[in-house]
Amino acid sequence: MSIELFDVEKAFGKTQVLNRLTLTIHEGQTVSIIGGSGSGKSTALKHMVGLLRPDDGEVYVDEQNVSRLDQESLYQLRRNVGYVFQFAALFDSMTIAENVGMGLKRMPDMSGDAIDQRVSECLQMVDLEGTAEKLPSELSGGQRKRAGFARAIATRPKYMLYDEPTTGLDPVTTAVIDELIVRMSDELGVTGVVITHDMKSAFRISDRIAMLYHGGIRFEGTPDELRMCEDPVVKGFIEGRPKLMRLAP
């Protein structure tokens, strides 16, 4: 099972965001997608869960053509996908337990007691025991991010999509989030797709890294292969050297 994008194109008005994007995320891997602002990273992520549909090309998840699914089939697919939003996106008026249990309440086979037990398990997995009855405003930024992780894994997804999971966090908290992403893969066996600008984080968590440039794949390979890449666009990006990128064809 995998996530596959074939020759995906997407434009918003006259702006071409994705340009014949082809990428495969294999089962059990964590793949980081890097690239400059506006390169199409978040747009690609949204195509994987049917939040956007391609103007051309195909998107497959578990061999299902996402762009051709009806609403009910799309809902079933999304139950297998956990989504960690950039700023956690917790509901301020709900307790942490209520936030984490949101998706579980839509599952007909989950009783109230089963939901409470699963919420407790998920909070324990992300080291947030004792926060169930707190409001998001009572947690630190890193704790809110971890609560977002707990909500995402509550329905036992096969895939985890992370949109800039370390944005706005200090280096220590970033390292904690990176460790969580690795744990999601090692302990739960989930396939992960991570959108990030943080190269240190990408090197720590990734089995493979793909770089988007002008809407297509400029590089794809292991972290070691990325470190050794001599493409001036790739090298300039990961080293923070824009002058080098401007010299590239």
C-alpha positions as CSV (number, residue, x, y, z in Angstrom):
1,M,0.0,0.0,0.0
2,S,1.2,3.5,-0.7
3,I,0.4,7.1,-1.7
4,E,1.2,7.8,-5.4
5,L,0.9,11.0,-7.3
6,F,1.3,10.8,-11.1
7,D,1.9,13.9,-13.3
8,V,-0.3,16.0,-11.0
9,E,-1.0,19.5,-12.1
10,K,-2.8,22.2,-10.2
11,A,-3.2,25.9,-10.9
12,F,-5.0,28.7,-9.0
13,G,-6.0,31.2,-11.6
14,K,-2.9,31.9,-13.7
15,T,-0.5,30.6,-11.0
16,Q,0.7,27.1,-11.8
17,V,1.5,25.5,-8.4
18,L,2.0,21.8,-9.2
19,N,3.6,21.0,-12.5
20,R,3.5,17.3,-13.5
21,L,4.4,16.2,-9.9
22,T,5.2,12.5,-9.6
23,L,6.0,11.1,-6.2
24,T,5.5,7.7,-4.4
25,I,5.4,7.3,-0.6
26,H,5.9,3.6,0.2
27,E,4.3,1.9,3.1
28,G,6.1,2.3,6.4
29,Q,8.3,5.1,5.3
30,T,8.5,8.7,6.6
31,V,9.0,11.0,3.7
32,S,9.7,14.7,4.2
33,I,8.7,17.2,1.4
34,I,10.9,20.3,1.4
35,G,11.1,23.4,-0.8
36,G,10.7,27.1,-0.7
37,S,7.5,29.0,0.1
38,G,5.1,28.6,-2.8
39,S,6.7,25.5,-4.2
40,G,3.5,23.5,-3.7
41,K,4.3,21.4,-0.6
42,S,1.0,22.0,1.2
43,T,-0.9,21.8,-2.0
44,A,0.5,18.4,-2.7
45,L,-0.4,17.3,0.8
46,K,-4.0,18.4,0.4
47,H,-4.3,16.3,-2.8
48,M,-3.5,13.2,-0.8
49,V,-6.7,13.4,1.2
50,G,-8.9,14.8,-1.5
51,L,-9.1,18.4,0.0
52,L,-8.0,19.5,-3.5
53,R,-8.5,17.7,-6.8
54,P,-5.9,17.8,-9.6
55,D,-6.5,19.7,-12.8
56,D,-4.7,16.9,-14.5
57,G,-2.9,13.7,-13.3
58,E,-3.9,11.1,-10.8
59,V,-3.6,10.6,-7.0
60,Y,-3.8,7.1,-5.5
61,V,-4.0,6.1,-1.9
62,D,-4.2,2.3,-1.2
63,E,-4.8,1.9,-5.0
64,Q,-7.9,4.1,-4.8
65,N,-8.1,7.0,-7.2
66,V,-8.7,9.8,-4.7
67,S,-10.0,12.3,-7.3
68,R,-12.7,9.9,-8.4
69,L,-14.1,8.9,-5.0
70,D,-17.6,9.9,-4.0
71,Q,-18.0,11.7,-0.6
72,E,-18.8,8.5,1.3
73,S,-15.7,6.7,0.0
74,L,-13.6,9.8,0.6
75,Y,-14.8,9.9,4.2
76,Q,-13.8,6.2,4.6
77,L,-10.4,6.9,3.2
78,R,-9.8,9.9,5.5
79,R,-10.5,7.7,8.5
80,N,-7.2,6.0,7.6
81,V,-5.3,9.3,7.5
82,G,-4.2,11.4,10.5
83,Y,-3.6,15.1,9.8
84,V,-1.4,17.2,12.1
85,F,-2.0,20.8,11.4
86,Q,0.7,23.5,11.4
87,F,-0.7,25.3,14.6
88,A,-2.4,22.2,16.2
89,A,-5.8,23.6,15.3
90,L,-7.4,22.6,18.6
91,F,-10.8,24.0,19.6
92,D,-10.3,26.5,22.4
93,S,-13.7,25.9,24.1
94,M,-13.2,22.1,24.3
95,T,-11.0,20.2,26.8
96,I,-7.9,18.3,25.5
97,A,-9.9,15.0,25.9
98,E,-12.8,16.4,23.9
99,N,-10.4,17.5,21.2
100,V,-8.6,14.2,21.0
101,G,-11.9,12.2,21.0
102,M,-13.5,14.2,18.2
103,G,-12.9,11.7,15.4
104,L,-13.8,8.8,17.6
105,K,-17.3,10.1,18.3
106,R,-18.1,9.7,14.6
107,M,-17.2,6.0,14.7
108,P,-20.4,4.0,15.3
109,D,-18.7,1.1,17.0
110,M,-17.1,3.3,19.7
111,S,-18.9,3.5,23.1
112,G,-18.3,6.3,25.5
113,D,-16.1,4.2,27.7
114,A,-14.1,3.0,24.7
115,I,-13.6,6.6,23.6
116,D,-12.4,7.6,27.1
117,Q,-10.0,4.7,27.1
118,R,-8.6,5.4,23.7
119,V,-8.2,9.2,24.5
120,S,-6.2,8.2,27.6
121,E,-4.0,5.8,25.6
122,C,-3.3,8.5,23.0
123,L,-2.4,11.2,25.6
124,Q,-0.1,8.7,27.3
125,M,1.6,8.0,23.9
126,V,2.5,11.7,23.5
127,D,3.5,12.1,27.2
128,L,0.5,14.3,28.1
129,E,-1.0,12.3,31.0
130,G,-2.9,14.6,33.3
131,T,-4.0,17.1,30.7
132,A,-7.3,15.5,29.7
133,E,-9.5,18.1,31.5
134,K,-7.4,21.1,30.6
135,L,-8.2,23.7,27.9
136,P,-5.7,24.3,25.1
137,S,-5.0,27.8,26.6
138,E,-3.6,26.1,29.7
139,L,-0.9,24.2,27.6
140,S,2.3,25.4,26.2
141,G,2.8,25.5,22.4
142,G,4.7,22.3,22.4
143,Q,2.0,20.6,24.5
144,R,-0.7,21.8,22.1
145,K,1.3,20.4,19.2
146,R,1.5,17.0,21.0
147,A,-2.3,17.1,21.7
148,G,-2.7,17.5,17.9
149,F,-0.6,14.4,17.5
150,A,-2.9,12.5,20.0
151,R,-6.0,13.6,18.1
152,A,-4.4,12.5,14.8
153,I,-3.5,9.0,16.0
154,A,-6.8,8.4,17.9
155,T,-8.5,6.6,15.0
156,R,-5.5,4.4,14.4
157,P,-4.7,5.8,11.0
158,K,-2.4,4.0,8.4
159,Y,-1.0,7.3,7.2
160,M,0.0,10.5,9.1
161,L,0.3,13.8,7.3
162,Y,2.3,16.5,9.1
163,D,2.0,20.1,7.9
164,E,5.0,22.1,9.3
165,P,4.9,20.3,12.6
166,T,7.9,22.2,14.2
167,T,6.9,25.7,13.0
168,G,7.3,28.3,15.8
169,L,8.9,25.8,18.3
170,D,12.1,26.2,20.2
171,P,15.0,23.8,19.4
172,V,14.3,21.6,22.4
173,T,10.6,21.3,21.7
174,T,11.4,20.7,18.0
175,A,13.6,17.7,19.0
176,V,10.7,16.3,21.1
177,I,8.3,16.6,18.2
178,D,10.8,14.9,15.9
179,E,11.1,12.1,18.4
180,L,7.3,11.7,18.4
181,I,7.3,11.5,14.6
182,V,9.9,8.7,14.7
183,R,7.9,6.9,17.4
184,M,4.7,7.1,15.3
185,S,6.6,5.2,12.6
186,D,8.5,2.8,14.8
187,E,5.8,1.9,17.3
188,L,2.6,2.3,15.3
189,G,3.9,1.4,11.9
190,V,2.3,4.4,10.2
191,T,3.4,5.8,6.9
192,G,4.3,9.5,7.3
193,V,4.4,12.5,5.0
194,V,6.0,15.6,6.5
195,I,5.9,19.1,5.1
196,T,8.8,21.1,6.5
197,H,11.3,24.0,6.1
198,D,13.4,22.7,9.0
199,M,16.3,20.8,7.4
200,K,17.7,19.6,10.8
201,S,14.3,18.1,11.5
202,A,14.0,16.6,8.0
203,F,17.4,14.9,8.3
204,R,16.5,13.4,11.7
205,I,13.1,12.0,10.9
206,S,13.1,11.0,7.3
207,D,13.6,7.7,5.4
208,R,13.5,9.7,2.2
209,I,13.4,13.4,1.3
210,A,11.8,15.0,-1.7
211,M,12.4,18.6,-2.8
212,L,9.8,20.5,-4.7
213,Y,10.9,23.2,-7.1
214,H,8.6,25.1,-9.5
215,G,5.9,22.6,-8.7
216,G,7.8,19.4,-9.6
217,I,10.4,17.1,-8.0
218,R,13.9,18.5,-8.2
219,F,15.4,15.8,-5.9
220,E,14.3,12.6,-4.2
221,G,16.5,10.3,-2.1
222,T,17.8,9.4,1.3
223,P,19.1,12.0,3.7
224,D,22.6,10.9,3.0
225,E,22.0,11.2,-0.8
226,L,20.6,14.7,-0.2
227,R,23.7,15.7,1.8
228,M,25.9,14.6,-1.2
229,C,23.7,16.2,-3.9
230,E,25.6,18.7,-6.0
231,D,22.6,20.2,-7.8
232,P,23.1,24.0,-7.0
233,V,19.3,24.4,-6.5
234,V,19.2,21.6,-3.9
235,K,22.5,22.5,-2.3
236,G,21.6,26.2,-2.1
237,F,18.3,25.4,-0.4
238,I,19.6,23.0,2.2
239,E,22.6,25.3,3.0
240,G,20.6,28.5,2.9
241,R,22.6,30.0,0.0
242,P,20.2,31.7,-2.3
243,K,22.9,33.1,-4.5
244,L,23.9,29.5,-5.4
245,M,20.3,28.7,-6.3
246,R,20.2,31.7,-8.7
247,L,23.1,30.4,-10.6
248,A,21.3,27.2,-11.5
249,P,19.8,26.6,-14.9
